[in-house]
Amino acid sequence: MTKPKIITNDDLIKALPKERQDKINAEVEKTVAKWGGVRANSGRKRVTGQVLDFTKRLTEKEARFIDYVREHNIDVNDLMQG
């Protein structure tokens, strides 16, 4: 069983007379210029590996403290009052 041939917009445009093709292509170029067209890296980004990327915006001292607490399995809730 063969796959049916997919007819694209380009195939349909090529079937038109040359004058009509030129008019359609000019309209497409005008629309692309107006709206910016497809830009590099636009659209959904592919997710690979880790879904979220967390960034720590801390001083070096705070980052060392957090790393120390994690390494030694210290419960911060026990250290805090209330």
N, C-alpha and C positions, 0 to 999 in steps of 0.2 A: 504494500500500500504506500503510495507516494504522498508526500506532504503537499497540500495545496500551496501554490505560489502566493506569497504575500505581496499585495500591491501597495506600494508606498505613495506618498504625495508626489515625490519626485517622478515616479513612473507616470502618474496622471498628468503632471505638468508637461512632461516630454511628449505626450500624445497630442498636446494642443499645438496650434499654429505658432510659428516663431514670434510673431508680433505679440500674441497673448502671453507667451512665455516671458518675453522681455518685460511686459507690464507687471506680471505677477512677481518676478524677481526684483523689480525696482520697488514695489510695495513692501516686499519682505525686507529689503535692505533698509528702507525708511523706518519700518517698525522696529527693526533690531537696533538701529542707531538711536531711535527715540527712547527705547526702554533699556538699552544697555546690552541686550542679548545675553547669551550664556557666558558667565564669567568662570574663570578657573576656580576650582574647589567650591563651586556653589552647589546647593542641594544638600541632601542628607549625608552625613559623614558615616562611614562604615565603622562599626564597633568591633574592635579587636582586643581580646584579652579583658583588661579591667574596664568596667563600664564608666566609673567616675574617677576623675583625677583630682585628688585632694592636694591643696597647696597650703603649707604652713607659713603664715606671715608672722613670724616670731623673731625675737632677738636670738642671737646665738645662745645666750644663757638660758632662755626659756626652752629652746629646742633641746639643749643638753639635759635640762631638768625632766622634760617629758620622756626623753629616751631613757633616762635613769629610772624613772618611775615604772616604765613599761618593762625594762629588763628585770627589775626586782619585784614585779607583781605587787606593787604597793597600791592599796585601795585608797584613792583620794578622798572618797566620801567619809572614811574613818578619820582622816586628818582634818577635815573641815568641821567647823562648829555649826550646830543647828541642824 
